[in-house]
Amino acid sequence: MASSKEYLDFVLEQLNGLENITYRKMMGEYILYYRGKIFGGIYDDRFFNKTC
């Protein structure tokens, strides 16, 4: 099941305090970048963040 643009917009709204967040749609899901580095993704309308 692909993630919805509405859910992506919701997550980006929650992260609006951070600058330089971009995303790329890949195979129906979204990869999130902060300052050019992957920090998370949205899969099946669920947000996952990458831990270091």
Biotite code that builds the C-alpha atoms (Angstrom):
import biotite.structure as struc

atoms = struc.array([
    struc.Atom([0.000, 0.000, 0.000], chain_id="A", res_id=1, res_name="MET", atom_name="CA", element="C"),
    struc.Atom([1.440, 3.370, -0.988], chain_id="A", res_id=2, res_name="ALA", atom_name="CA", element="C"),
    struc.Atom([1.654, 6.258, 1.458], chain_id="A", res_id=3, res_name="SER", atom_name="CA", element="C"),
    struc.Atom([-0.613, 9.250, 0.958], chain_id="A", res_id=4, res_name="SER", atom_name="CA", element="C"),
    struc.Atom([0.537, 12.793, 0.206], chain_id="A", res_id=5, res_name="LYS", atom_name="CA", element="C"),
    struc.Atom([-1.783, 13.977, 2.992], chain_id="A", res_id=6, res_name="GLU", atom_name="CA", element="C"),
    struc.Atom([0.126, 11.952, 5.586], chain_id="A", res_id=7, res_name="TYR", atom_name="CA", element="C"),
    struc.Atom([3.436, 13.280, 4.251], chain_id="A", res_id=8, res_name="LEU", atom_name="CA", element="C"),
    struc.Atom([2.088, 16.832, 4.606], chain_id="A", res_id=9, res_name="ASP", atom_name="CA", element="C"),
    struc.Atom([1.027, 16.050, 8.188], chain_id="A", res_id=10, res_name="PHE", atom_name="CA", element="C"),
    struc.Atom([4.503, 14.761, 9.128], chain_id="A", res_id=11, res_name="VAL", atom_name="CA", element="C"),
    struc.Atom([6.228, 17.717, 7.474], chain_id="A", res_id=12, res_name="LEU", atom_name="CA", element="C"),
    struc.Atom([3.935, 20.065, 9.395], chain_id="A", res_id=13, res_name="GLU", atom_name="CA", element="C"),
    struc.Atom([4.986, 18.407, 12.658], chain_id="A", res_id=14, res_name="GLN", atom_name="CA", element="C"),
    struc.Atom([8.653, 18.874, 11.692], chain_id="A", res_id=15, res_name="LEU", atom_name="CA", element="C"),
    struc.Atom([8.251, 22.496, 10.593], chain_id="A", res_id=16, res_name="ASN", atom_name="CA", element="C"),
    struc.Atom([10.710, 23.709, 13.239], chain_id="A", res_id=17, res_name="GLY", atom_name="CA", element="C"),
    struc.Atom([13.541, 22.084, 11.306], chain_id="A", res_id=18, res_name="LEU", atom_name="CA", element="C"),
    struc.Atom([14.848, 23.787, 8.210], chain_id="A", res_id=19, res_name="GLU", atom_name="CA", element="C"),
    struc.Atom([16.183, 22.088, 5.085], chain_id="A", res_id=20, res_name="ASN", atom_name="CA", element="C"),
    struc.Atom([13.897, 19.047, 5.189], chain_id="A", res_id=21, res_name="ILE", atom_name="CA", element="C"),
    struc.Atom([13.333, 17.540, 1.774], chain_id="A", res_id=22, res_name="THR", atom_name="CA", element="C"),
    struc.Atom([11.757, 14.329, 0.584], chain_id="A", res_id=23, res_name="TYR", atom_name="CA", element="C"),
    struc.Atom([11.825, 12.014, -2.373], chain_id="A", res_id=24, res_name="ARG", atom_name="CA", element="C"),
    struc.Atom([9.056, 9.688, -3.459], chain_id="A", res_id=25, res_name="LYS", atom_name="CA", element="C"),
    struc.Atom([10.299, 6.175, -4.129], chain_id="A", res_id=26, res_name="MET", atom_name="CA", element="C"),
    struc.Atom([8.035, 3.299, -5.146], chain_id="A", res_id=27, res_name="MET", atom_name="CA", element="C"),
    struc.Atom([4.984, 4.853, -3.483], chain_id="A", res_id=28, res_name="GLY", atom_name="CA", element="C"),
    struc.Atom([6.753, 5.687, -0.225], chain_id="A", res_id=29, res_name="GLU", atom_name="CA", element="C"),
    struc.Atom([8.739, 8.751, 0.914], chain_id="A", res_id=30, res_name="TYR", atom_name="CA", element="C"),
    struc.Atom([12.347, 9.087, 2.031], chain_id="A", res_id=31, res_name="ILE", atom_name="CA", element="C"),
    struc.Atom([12.997, 12.117, 4.271], chain_id="A", res_id=32, res_name="LEU", atom_name="CA", element="C"),
    struc.Atom([16.258, 14.080, 4.245], chain_id="A", res_id=33, res_name="TYR", atom_name="CA", element="C"),
    struc.Atom([17.622, 16.637, 6.680], chain_id="A", res_id=34, res_name="TYR", atom_name="CA", element="C"),
    struc.Atom([20.427, 18.752, 5.240], chain_id="A", res_id=35, res_name="ARG", atom_name="CA", element="C"),
    struc.Atom([20.937, 16.175, 2.509], chain_id="A", res_id=36, res_name="GLY", atom_name="CA", element="C"),
    struc.Atom([21.172, 13.116, 4.783], chain_id="A", res_id=37, res_name="LYS", atom_name="CA", element="C"),
    struc.Atom([18.496, 10.473, 5.217], chain_id="A", res_id=38, res_name="ILE", atom_name="CA", element="C"),
    struc.Atom([16.895, 10.669, 8.640], chain_id="A", res_id=39, res_name="PHE", atom_name="CA", element="C"),
    struc.Atom([13.661, 8.761, 8.143], chain_id="A", res_id=40, res_name="GLY", atom_name="CA", element="C"),
    struc.Atom([10.891, 7.674, 5.886], chain_id="A", res_id=41, res_name="GLY", atom_name="CA", element="C"),
    struc.Atom([7.165, 7.185, 5.526], chain_id="A", res_id=42, res_name="ILE", atom_name="CA", element="C"),
    struc.Atom([6.048, 3.662, 4.725], chain_id="A", res_id=43, res_name="TYR", atom_name="CA", element="C"),
    struc.Atom([2.390, 2.573, 4.594], chain_id="A", res_id=44, res_name="ASP", atom_name="CA", element="C"),
    struc.Atom([1.400, 5.914, 6.174], chain_id="A", res_id=45, res_name="ASP", atom_name="CA", element="C"),
    struc.Atom([3.710, 5.353, 9.153], chain_id="A", res_id=46, res_name="ARG", atom_name="CA", element="C"),
    struc.Atom([6.687, 7.559, 10.024], chain_id="A", res_id=47, res_name="PHE", atom_name="CA", element="C"),
    struc.Atom([9.984, 5.895, 10.864], chain_id="A", res_id=48, res_name="PHE", atom_name="CA", element="C"),
    struc.Atom([13.115, 7.725, 11.943], chain_id="A", res_id=49, res_name="ASN", atom_name="CA", element="C"),
    struc.Atom([16.683, 6.554, 11.614], chain_id="A", res_id=50, res_name="LYS", atom_name="CA", element="C"),
    struc.Atom([18.663, 6.297, 14.829], chain_id="A", res_id=51, res_name="THR", atom_name="CA", element="C"),
    struc.Atom([22.415, 6.804, 14.931], chain_id="A", res_id=52, res_name="CYS", atom_name="CA", element="C"),
])
